[in-house]
Amino acid sequence: MNICFIMYPWEDISPEMDSSLLLIHECVKRGHKVALATPANLTIRDSITYGFCKMIQKPEKVSVSLKSFYKHTNFKEKMLPLAGFDVIFMRANPPLDPIVLNFLDSVKDDVFIVNDLQGLREANNKLYTAALDDPNNEIIPKTHVSKNKSYLKQVIKENERDKMIMKPLNGFGGSGVILLEKSALSNISSLLDFYIDNKDGSSNYVILQDYIEGADQGDVRILLLGGKPIGAVRRIPGSDDHRSNISAGGSFAKHVLTKAEKELCKKIGDKLVSDGLHFVGIDVINGMLVEVNVMSPGGINYINKVNKTKIQEKIIDFLEDKVVNQQKAFKRRAQLKNSLSDA
């Protein structure tokens, strides 16, 4: 299998906690050819989409240690046509540059892309939960998205609860997530100015979401593959931070899915698959869906540690099966075309 990871720079990887590195390591261990490219490395030559790729040179022996594998990995840089790969694994951090998807549109019929381009278009920011049809807020907390400061202030004042969560539309890793309390309404105007207004005169969308009781105890990151949960971990906030993201200083602990969480996964699983969202991370608090992460969902390392599992194996198994099925379809199509030409 030839696989290209479109992701953040190799130099930005933290070997002990990086999920992409685990996936890359598993591919190399299985003997697959692995290339890395950043979104900025995509280009078009003679109407063909290429990537300035770093091809991993297969070592004599693949180290079991991720640190050692990361440190001793050697590359060969080459400009390669993306249609030549079997799989393109999108692992770039949000926000998503839509131009990247335009580059990949030209190869979507030749390569299996994780996640599907249309799915990424629809779900790459926090608005996707609105497409999950929950009119009675049974699985999704009440959510408001706007650039209108007056409206957002009104939402805060009229909310029945004393607390709300505010966050930027395109944030990730817990960046910009703050807890609002009605007792601190005097600070709201300056906060909205900071979040919405840019120096160039443009503006950003802000999300206001009902505070879920129990959020101070952390949340649950669940990874879904093919619409079904394959692992979960509880993320616990640090002593001086309400955010439970591990990148924001939180810790992690073993978690067994509750009945409500299993039901939640069942409710949204078919929708994820129909949208081509094969590998997804969701954040859940008390059975309520807070976010859907489709760009570069993490947490594999932590789930593996607390459960003594190797989730990356399931993910690469899934990709190998998809490639085999796709190649069979291509071969069958070619045979059918030949029979028509001989008619």
PEFEN-V698095 format. One record per pair of residues at least 24 apart in sequence whose ideal C-beta (glycine too) atoms are under 10 Angstrom apart, sorted by the first residue. I is the first residue (numbers start at 1). J is the second residue. If there is no record, write none. Layout:
I;J
I;J
//
This chain:
1;27
1;30
1;31
1;32
1;33
1;34
1;85
1;86
1;87
1;112
1;316
1;319
1;320
1;322
1;323
1;324
1;327
2;27
2;32
2;33
2;34
2;35
2;55
2;80
2;84
2;85
2;86
2;87
2;88
2;111
2;323
3;27
3;28
3;32
3;33
3;34
3;35
3;36
3;85
3;86
3;87
3;88
3;89
3;111
3;112
3;114
3;316
3;319
3;320
3;323
4;33
4;34
4;35
4;36
4;37
4;51
4;53
4;55
4;80
4;82
4;84
4;85
4;86
4;87
4;88
4;89
4;90
4;111
4;113
5;34
5;35
5;36
5;37
5;38
5;53
5;54
5;56
5;87
5;88
5;89
5;90
5;91
5;92
5;114
5;296
6;35
6;36
6;37
6;38
6;39
6;41
6;42
6;51
6;53
6;82
6;88
6;89
6;90
6;91
6;92
6;100
6;103
6;104
6;113
6;296
7;36
7;37
7;38
7;39
7;89
7;90
7;91
7;92
7;93
7;295
7;296
8;36
8;38
8;39
8;91
8;92
8;93
8;296
9;36
9;38
9;40
9;41
9;54
10;36
10;38
10;54
10;56
10;70
10;73
10;75
12;38
12;93
13;66
13;70
14;70
14;247
14;301
15;65
15;66
15;67
15;68
15;69
15;70
15;71
15;301
16;66
16;67
16;70
16;301
17;66
17;246
17;247
17;298
17;299
17;300
17;301
17;302
18;66
18;70
18;91
18;296
18;298
18;300
18;301
19;91
19;223
19;281
19;296
19;297
19;298
19;299
19;300
19;301
19;302
19;303
19;304
19;311
19;312
19;315
20;89
20;91
20;92
20;296
20;298
20;300
21;66
21;67
21;69
21;70
21;73
21;91
21;300
21;301
21;312
22;66
22;69
22;298
22;300
22;301
22;304
22;310
22;311
22;312
22;313
22;315
22;316
23;89
23;91
23;279
23;300
23;311
23;312
23;315
23;316
23;319
24;56
24;66
24;69
24;70
24;73
24;89
24;91
24;312
25;56
25;62
25;63
25;64
25;65
25;66
25;69
25;70
25;73
25;312
26;62
26;300
26;310
26;311
26;312
26;313
26;314
26;315
26;316
26;317
26;319
27;56
27;87
27;89
27;312
27;315
27;316
27;319
27;320
28;56
28;57
28;58
28;59
28;62
28;63
28;69
28;73
29;62
29;63
29;64
29;69
29;312
29;313
29;316
30;62
30;313
30;316
30;317
30;320
31;58
31;62
32;56
32;58
32;86
32;87
32;316
32;319
32;320
32;323
33;58
33;85
33;86
34;58
34;73
34;75
34;85
34;89
35;75
35;76
35;77
35;78
35;80
35;82
35;84
35;85
35;88
36;73
36;75
36;77
36;91
37;80
37;82
37;88
37;92
38;92
38;100
39;90
39;92
39;93
39;96
39;97
39;99
39;100
39;101
39;103
39;104
40;92
40;97
40;100
41;77
41;79
42;82
42;97
42;99
42;100
42;102
42;103
42;104
43;79
43;82
43;103
44;102
44;103
44;106
45;79
45;81
47;106
48;81
48;82
48;83
48;84
48;106
48;107
49;81
49;82
49;83
49;102
49;103
49;104
49;105
49;106
49;107
49;110
50;78
50;79
50;80
50;81
50;82
50;83
50;84
50;103
51;78
51;79
51;80
51;81
51;82
51;85
51;88
51;103
51;104
52;77
52;78
52;79
52;80
53;77
53;78
53;79
53;80
53;82
53;85
54;78
55;80
66;301
81;107
81;110
82;106
82;107
82;108
82;110
82;111
82;113
83;107
83;108
83;109
83;110
83;111
84;110
84;111
85;110
85;111
85;112
85;113
85;323
86;110
86;111
86;112
86;319
86;320
86;322
86;323
86;324
86;326
86;327
87;111
87;112
87;113
87;114
87;316
87;319
87;320
87;322
87;323
87;326
88;112
88;113
88;114
88;117
89;113
89;114
89;115
89;279
89;296
89;315
89;316
89;319
90;114
90;115
90;116
90;117
90;119
90;120
90;124
90;279
90;294
90;295
90;296
91;279
91;295
91;296
91;297
91;298
92;120
92;124
92;295
92;296
93;172
93;173
93;295
93;296
93;298
94;120
94;124
94;125
94;126
94;169
94;170
94;171
94;172
94;173
94;175
94;293
94;294
94;295
94;296
95;124
95;125
95;168
95;169
95;170
95;171
95;172
95;295
96;120
96;121
96;123
96;124
96;125
96;170
96;294
96;295
97;124
98;124
108;276
109;330
110;326
110;330
111;323
111;326
112;278
112;319
112;322
112;323
112;325
112;326
112;327
113;276
113;278
114;225
114;276
114;277
114;278
114;279
114;294
114;315
114;318
114;319
114;322
115;272
115;275
115;276
115;277
115;278
115;279
115;280
115;294
115;295
115;297
116;273
116;274
116;275
116;276
116;277
116;278
116;294
117;276
118;275
118;276
118;277
119;272
119;273
119;274
119;275
119;276
119;277
119;278
119;280
119;294
120;275
120;276
120;277
120;294
120;295
121;275
121;276
122;275
122;276
122;277
122;294
123;271
123;272
123;275
123;276
123;277
123;280
123;292
123;293
123;294
123;295
124;170
124;292
124;293
124;294
124;295
125;168
125;169
125;170
125;171
125;172
125;205
125;207
125;291
125;292
125;294
125;295
126;167
126;168
126;169
126;170
126;171
126;172
126;205
126;207
126;209
126;290
126;291
126;292
126;293
127;169
127;205
127;207
127;292
128;271
128;272
128;275
128;277
128;280
128;291
128;292
128;293
128;294
129;207
129;209
129;268
129;282
129;289
129;290
129;291
129;292
131;268
131;271
131;275
131;292
132;267
132;268
132;271
132;272
132;289
132;292
133;267
133;268
133;271
134;267
134;268
134;288
134;289
137;210
137;288
138;263
138;264
138;267
138;287
138;288
138;289
139;260
139;263
139;264
139;267
139;268
139;284
139;287
139;288
139;289
140;209
140;210
140;264
140;268
140;288
140;289
140;290
140;292
141;165
141;209
141;210
141;211
141;212
141;215
141;285
141;286
141;288
141;289
141;290
142;208
142;209
142;210
143;207
143;208
143;209
143;210
143;290
144;206
144;207
144;208
144;209
144;210
145;169
145;205
145;206
145;207
145;208
145;209
146;192
146;196
146;205
146;206
146;207
146;208
147;192
147;195
147;196
147;197
147;202
147;203
147;204
147;205
147;206
148;192
148;196
148;203
148;205
148;206
149;188
149;189
149;191
149;192
149;193
149;195
149;196
149;197
149;203
149;206
150;192
151;208
152;188
152;191
152;192
152;195
152;196
152;206
152;207
152;208
153;185
153;188
153;189
153;192
155;208
156;180
156;181
156;182
156;185
156;188
156;192
156;208
157;182
157;185
157;188
159;208
159;210
159;211
160;210
161;210
161;211
161;212
161;213
162;211
163;210
163;211
163;212
163;213
163;215
163;216
163;242
164;207
164;208
164;209
164;210
164;211
165;207
165;208
165;209
165;210
165;211
165;212
165;215
165;242
165;243
165;285
165;290
166;191
166;192
166;195
166;206
166;207
166;208
166;209
167;195
167;206
167;207
167;208
167;209
167;243
167;290
167;291
168;195
168;196
168;204
168;205
168;206
168;207
169;195
169;204
169;205
169;206
169;207
170;204
170;205
171;195
171;204
171;207
171;291
172;245
172;247
172;291
172;293
172;295
172;296
172;298
173;243
173;245
173;246
173;247
173;248
173;293
173;296
173;298
174;235
174;237
174;241
174;242
174;243
174;244
174;245
174;246
174;247
174;248
174;249
174;250
174;283
175;243
175;245
175;247
175;248
176;204
176;206
176;207
176;243
177;207
177;209
177;241
177;242
177;243
177;244
177;245
177;248
177;290
177;291
178;242
178;243
179;211
179;215
179;216
179;241
179;242
179;243
180;208
180;209
180;211
181;211
207;291
209;288
209;290
209;291
210;288
211;242
211;285
212;284
212;285
212;286
212;287
212;288
212;290
213;285
213;286
213;288
214;285
214;286
214;287
214;288
215;242
215;243
215;244
215;285
215;286
215;288
215;290
216;242
216;244
216;285
217;244
217;285
217;286
218;242
218;243
218;244
218;245
218;250
218;251
218;252
218;253
218;255
218;285
219;243
219;244
219;245
219;250
219;255
219;282
219;283
219;284
219;285
219;286
219;288
219;290
219;291
220;244
220;255
220;257
220;258
220;261
220;282
220;283
220;284
220;285
220;286
220;287
220;290
220;299
221;245
221;246
221;252
221;255
221;281
221;282
221;283
221;284
221;291
221;293
221;297
221;298
221;299
221;300
221;302
221;303
222;255
222;257
222;261
222;262
222;264
222;265
222;280
222;281
222;282
222;283
222;284
222;289
222;297
222;299
222;303
223;279
223;280
223;281
223;282
223;293
223;297
223;298
223;299
223;300
223;303
223;311
223;314
223;315
224;265
224;268
224;269
224;272
224;273
224;277
224;278
224;279
224;280
224;281
224;282
224;292
224;297
225;272
225;278
225;279
225;280
225;311
225;314
225;315
225;317
225;318
225;319
226;269
226;272
226;273
226;277
226;278
226;279
226;280
226;314
226;315
226;318
226;321
226;322
227;265
227;266
227;268
227;269
227;270
227;271
227;272
227;273
227;274
227;275
227;277
227;278
227;280
228;265
228;266
228;269
228;272
228;273
229;257
229;261
229;262
229;264
229;265
229;266
229;269
229;280
229;282
230;279
230;300
230;303
230;309
230;311
230;314
230;315
230;318
231;255
231;257
231;281
231;299
231;300
231;302
231;303
231;304
231;306
231;307
231;309
231;311
231;314
232;256
232;257
232;258
232;261
232;265
232;281
232;282
232;284
232;299
232;302
232;303
232;306
232;307
233;299
233;300
233;301
233;302
233;303
233;304
233;305
233;306
233;307
234;302
234;306
235;283
235;299
235;302
244;283
244;285
245;283
245;298
246;298
246;299
246;301
246;302
247;298
251;302
252;299
252;301
252;302
252;303
252;305
252;306
253;302
253;306
254;302
254;303
254;305
254;306
254;307
254;308
255;284
255;303
255;306
255;307
256;307
257;284
258;284
258;286
258;287
259;287
260;284
260;286
260;287
260;288
261;286
261;287
261;288
261;289
262;287
263;287
264;288
264;289
265;289
268;292
278;315
278;318
278;319
278;322
279;315
279;318
279;319
//
